[in-house]
Amino acid sequence: PPDAVPEALVDIGVNLALDSFDHDRDVVVARARGAGVATLVITGTSVAASVAAEELARTLGDEAFATAGIHPHHASGFDAGAASQLRDLAPDPRIVAVGECGLDYHRNYSAPQDQRRAFAGQLEIAVATGLPVFLHERDAHTDFAAMLREYRPQLAGGVAHCFTGSPAEIEAYLELGLYVGITGWIADERRADALRDAVRRLPLDRVLVETDAPYLLPRTLTPKPSSRRNEPGFLPEVVRELARWMQQPVDAVAAASTRNARALFRLDAAAGRVSTPA
């Protein structure tokens, strides 16, 4: 069918270690693989969550990876000890990015100055380890872009995860050489107008797709799931909606997002490392 998603997709951001998946995680992963989602990158949002993400990825096999970082909500807990733990995690063959890190002034669960300190510390870890960055920004575009601009020449790339912003913001991130991660937000008719305008400017060689599960269930799913929990098996719906608003063929968006994810996170090299016995 014309809207089929044949590509072996990469979900670049899935919170699979959360307890909302504890009762049926294996079934969720099986459904994802059955839906064509071949590769999962499990998000780390604190030191403990990053350790859990890596451990879970190890149990899931060769095409499961993790990020290691401290979300801006938890930035007040970033100190020398946390930085040291993240540096120790970074060489693990399943860790493919530093993050989720960045700035979030929408809720300010951590003070802005603490967020900037934690973000700078994690950018320094990314520079030192050669890993790309998995980035979070909300209502903090000016500070976020300024900090990234300072570090960008030394970074091995990055992705603006769960991008929901304006055309001007997407242009700024593209100028910084970032990939842009799109979630089920694109399928939300109530609040996606700016994003839908923005993705018309998103070239295929910069697009990545993600569910951010269990959050951001695509509202266009039919039939509607009985639960509001999102899961990685719904990633093809994100691809279909994104293709619609990018005005691109579905298979082109699917192929590009897979190619880009494998390049940014160096997944082929990572898969080789994790499949080689120590």
DRENSEGU-150662 format. One line per field, with one value per residue (C-alpha): residue in three letters; x, y, z. Coordinates in nm, 3 decimals. Layout:
N
residu: [ALA/...]
c1: [X/...]
c2: [Y/...]
c3: [Z/...]
This chain:
278
residu: [PRO/PRO/ASP/ALA/VAL/PRO/GLU/ALA/LEU/VAL/ASP/ILE/GLY/VAL/ASN/LEU/ALA/LEU/ASP/SER/PHE/ASP/HIS/ASP/ARG/ASP/VAL/VAL/VAL/ALA/ARG/ALA/ARG/GLY/ALA/GLY/VAL/ALA/THR/LEU/VAL/ILE/THR/GLY/THR/SER/VAL/ALA/ALA/SER/VAL/ALA/ALA/GLU/GLU/LEU/ALA/ARG/THR/LEU/GLY/ASP/GLU/ALA/PHE/ALA/THR/ALA/GLY/ILE/HIS/PRO/HIS/HIS/ALA/SER/GLY/PHE/ASP/ALA/GLY/ALA/ALA/SER/GLN/LEU/ARG/ASP/LEU/ALA/PRO/ASP/PRO/ARG/ILE/VAL/ALA/VAL/GLY/GLU/CYS/GLY/LEU/ASP/TYR/HIS/ARG/ASN/TYR/SER/ALA/PRO/GLN/ASP/GLN/ARG/ARG/ALA/PHE/ALA/GLY/GLN/LEU/GLU/ILE/ALA/VAL/ALA/THR/GLY/LEU/PRO/VAL/PHE/LEU/HIS/GLU/ARG/ASP/ALA/HIS/THR/ASP/PHE/ALA/ALA/MET/LEU/ARG/GLU/TYR/ARG/PRO/GLN/LEU/ALA/GLY/GLY/VAL/ALA/HIS/CYS/PHE/THR/GLY/SER/PRO/ALA/GLU/ILE/GLU/ALA/TYR/LEU/GLU/LEU/GLY/LEU/TYR/VAL/GLY/ILE/THR/GLY/TRP/ILE/ALA/ASP/GLU/ARG/ARG/ALA/ASP/ALA/LEU/ARG/ASP/ALA/VAL/ARG/ARG/LEU/PRO/LEU/ASP/ARG/VAL/LEU/VAL/GLU/THR/ASP/ALA/PRO/TYR/LEU/LEU/PRO/ARG/THR/LEU/THR/PRO/LYS/PRO/SER/SER/ARG/ARG/ASN/GLU/PRO/GLY/PHE/LEU/PRO/GLU/VAL/VAL/ARG/GLU/LEU/ALA/ARG/TRP/MET/GLN/GLN/PRO/VAL/ASP/ALA/VAL/ALA/ALA/ALA/SER/THR/ARG/ASN/ALA/ARG/ALA/LEU/PHE/ARG/LEU/ASP/ALA/ALA/ALA/GLY/ARG/VAL/SER/THR/PRO/ALA]
c1: [0.000/0.117/0.134/0.328/0.648/0.882/1.206/1.372/1.302/1.510/1.319/1.583/1.405/1.199/1.167/1.140/1.290/1.001/0.770/0.473/0.631/0.716/0.417/0.450/0.788/0.871/0.535/0.586/0.928/0.787/0.508/0.764/0.976/0.661/0.576/0.914/1.091/1.419/1.628/1.556/1.758/1.651/1.669/1.876/1.746/1.950/2.253/2.029/1.800/2.100/2.236/1.891/1.863/2.200/2.111/1.778/1.941/2.180/1.890/1.717/1.990/2.211/1.979/1.912/2.117/2.095/2.188/2.351/2.272/2.085/1.763/1.733/1.451/1.715/1.997/2.018/2.161/2.448/2.775/3.130/3.016/2.740/2.977/3.226/2.956/2.846/3.207/3.242/2.926/3.020/3.267/3.006/2.946/2.569/2.588/2.554/2.497/2.533/2.192/1.908/2.059/1.971/1.752/1.384/1.255/0.892/0.866/1.201/1.205/1.574/1.685/1.799/2.153/2.170/2.038/2.306/2.578/2.459/2.423/2.775/2.913/2.748/2.859/3.214/3.166/3.043/3.348/3.583/3.425/3.350/2.982/2.701/2.446/2.078/1.928/1.621/1.503/1.176/1.110/1.487/1.586/1.810/2.030/2.028/2.140/2.408/2.559/2.549/2.711/3.006/3.065/2.945/3.286/3.412/3.099/3.043/2.693/2.360/1.984/1.725/1.507/1.128/1.138/0.808/0.919/0.883/1.026/1.282/1.393/1.430/1.639/1.866/1.916/1.983/2.245/2.407/2.431/2.187/1.950/1.589/1.383/1.009/0.753/0.379/0.340/0.319/-0.011/-0.172/-0.414/-0.458/-0.099/0.113/0.062/0.411/0.575/0.386/0.508/0.862/0.901/0.842/1.194/1.340/1.559/1.558/1.925/1.847/1.528/1.502/1.191/1.105/0.808/0.926/0.707/0.519/0.447/0.298/0.067/-0.011/-0.371/-0.415/-0.386/-0.679/-0.824/-0.742/-0.559/-0.753/-0.465/-0.309/0.035/0.250/0.487/0.763/0.539/0.350/0.657/0.529/0.236/0.483/0.659/0.331/0.221/0.565/0.579/0.240/0.354/0.702/0.523/0.753/0.685/0.646/0.914/1.160/1.110/1.140/1.462/1.616/1.539/1.696/2.004/2.047/2.006/2.262/2.505/2.461/2.481/2.728/2.498/2.671/2.997/2.810/2.626/2.960/3.101/2.806/2.792/3.162/3.222/3.453]
c2: [0.000/0.358/0.449/0.138/0.189/-0.085/0.041/-0.114/0.188/0.326/0.471/0.718/0.804/0.558/0.563/0.185/0.145/0.330/0.131/0.181/-0.097/-0.329/-0.560/-0.622/-0.491/-0.806/-0.792/-0.421/-0.493/-0.783/-0.559/-0.296/-0.546/-0.679/-0.325/-0.280/-0.095/-0.284/-0.067/0.099/0.375/0.389/0.732/0.805/1.099/1.065/0.863/0.587/0.595/0.583/0.275/0.115/0.203/0.042/-0.271/-0.301/-0.253/-0.535/-0.771/-0.684/-0.791/-0.644/-0.369/-0.201/0.092/0.368/0.727/0.846/1.187/1.410/1.577/1.950/1.869/1.687/1.935/2.044/1.699/1.739/1.754/1.622/1.276/1.262/1.387/1.117/0.846/0.965/0.964/0.609/0.502/0.666/0.400/0.124/-0.017/0.026/0.397/0.589/0.949/1.186/1.301/1.362/1.700/2.060/2.339/2.349/2.684/2.577/2.422/2.510/2.202/2.291/2.655/2.794/2.849/2.484/2.375/2.574/2.431/2.073/2.127/2.269/1.980/1.726/1.904/1.879/1.504/1.467/1.653/1.441/1.108/1.181/1.088/1.287/1.467/1.383/1.725/1.861/2.221/2.381/2.756/2.812/2.848/3.154/3.024/2.671/2.776/3.008/2.731/2.482/2.730/2.757/2.380/2.277/2.278/2.013/1.796/1.478/1.592/1.585/1.571/1.820/1.549/1.585/1.907/2.097/2.448/2.709/2.742/2.993/2.749/2.459/2.681/2.766/2.400/2.309/2.587/2.427/2.103/1.916/1.638/1.699/1.434/1.430/1.257/1.203/1.575/1.611/1.418/1.651/1.881/2.093/2.214/2.111/2.410/2.557/2.215/2.133/2.458/2.391/2.042/2.175/2.317/1.992/1.821/1.444/1.426/1.578/1.395/1.146/0.984/0.879/0.791/0.930/0.646/0.618/0.986/1.156/0.887/0.987/1.115/0.995/0.623/0.416/0.229/0.429/0.221/0.146/0.291/0.638/0.481/0.526/0.248/0.202/-0.006/0.314/0.473/0.402/0.636/0.914/0.847/0.861/1.189/1.343/1.248/1.411/1.745/1.730/1.662/1.366/1.000/0.785/0.540/0.827/0.959/0.609/0.533/0.872/0.854/0.509/0.613/0.928/0.747/0.486/0.761/0.996/0.724/0.510/0.216/-0.023/0.015/-0.005/-0.320/-0.476/-0.396/-0.536/-0.858/-0.931/-1.133/-0.962]
c3: [0.000/-0.066/0.305/0.410/0.608/0.479/0.628/0.936/1.154/1.441/1.737/1.855/2.180/2.385/2.765/2.779/3.125/3.291/3.518/3.284/3.075/3.364/3.319/2.944/2.822/2.624/2.446/2.367/2.215/2.013/1.882/1.785/1.594/1.426/1.317/1.149/1.431/1.425/1.655/1.990/2.158/2.523/2.683/2.993/3.200/3.521/3.627/3.766/3.462/3.228/3.406/3.385/3.014/2.939/3.138/2.958/2.619/2.703/2.770/2.442/2.201/1.931/1.803/2.139/2.264/2.524/2.598/2.919/3.059/3.302/3.189/3.268/3.513/3.723/3.662/4.025/4.097/3.850/4.041/4.010/4.117/3.859/3.589/3.682/3.666/3.321/3.199/3.329/3.143/2.813/2.686/2.725/2.375/2.409/2.500/2.174/2.292/2.587/2.708/2.743/2.822/2.755/2.890/2.988/3.111/3.066/3.411/3.570/3.793/3.829/3.842/3.505/3.630/3.744/3.405/3.222/3.447/3.393/3.019/2.988/3.191/2.964/2.649/2.786/2.843/2.484/2.354/2.567/2.470/2.104/2.148/1.986/2.206/2.258/2.325/2.502/2.470/2.573/2.605/2.624/2.260/2.286/2.571/2.432/2.084/2.226/2.441/2.155/1.920/2.161/2.175/1.829/1.650/1.895/1.905/1.705/1.611/1.787/1.761/1.880/2.035/2.035/1.836/1.860/1.767/1.497/1.147/1.279/1.549/1.309/1.080/1.374/1.460/1.100/1.083/1.388/1.192/1.413/1.322/1.423/1.604/1.536/1.761/1.766/1.842/1.461/1.478/1.734/1.553/1.868/1.902/1.604/1.372/1.426/1.396/1.079/0.926/1.048/0.902/0.553/0.592/0.724/0.462/0.439/0.536/0.881/0.982/1.268/1.416/1.769/1.985/2.321/2.453/2.683/2.609/2.301/2.167/1.804/1.795/1.436/1.521/1.401/1.567/1.879/2.142/2.459/2.664/2.631/2.668/2.361/2.255/1.996/1.771/1.686/1.524/1.169/1.240/1.325/0.994/0.800/0.959/0.922/0.554/0.503/0.644/0.488/0.157/0.096/0.012/0.323/0.213/0.154/0.508/0.653/0.465/0.544/0.915/0.940/0.743/0.953/1.286/1.193/1.087/1.386/1.653/1.452/1.509/1.273/1.466/1.797/1.688/1.597/1.939/2.134/1.931/1.984/2.304/2.551]
